[in-house]
Amino acid sequence: MKTIKVLLSSLAFLTAASLSAAAATSTLTVAMSAQNGSGEVGTATLTQDGSDVKVVIALKGGPATTPQPAHIHDGTCASLKGVAYPLTNVVGGASTTVVKGVTIDKLLAGVFAINVHESADNLGKYVSCGNIVAK
Ligand SMILES: [Cu+2]
């Protein structure tokens, strides 16, 4: 009888552990839409890597060599607030950044958007943006 009780409690523990593991988001694709007639569209792929999140931006339609500043901002694309996490400049449509000490689930729990600016000289012009939301 005691053996059965131990077995049952072990099962309950294992079930709870696997449920919490399944709940953590390991990857998320954010659709990046063109803004202000830029034609720059693509994706930002977020991948959980331990306690960090790798952000890979891939855009088409942008300049070949002009560096384009990119950030994770508070707010939505329709109403961007301040910079929450800086990202590596997009060059030739590509940018990879490891954002330290954050989880995809934390980003999903808040209100955040990834945006790209035309250039360092023209930060005020937004050329691409995607809201960080679950599919
Ligand atoms: Cu920005």
Residues whose N, C-alpha, C, O or C-beta is under 5 A from the ligand:
A	BS01	CU	A70 H71 N115
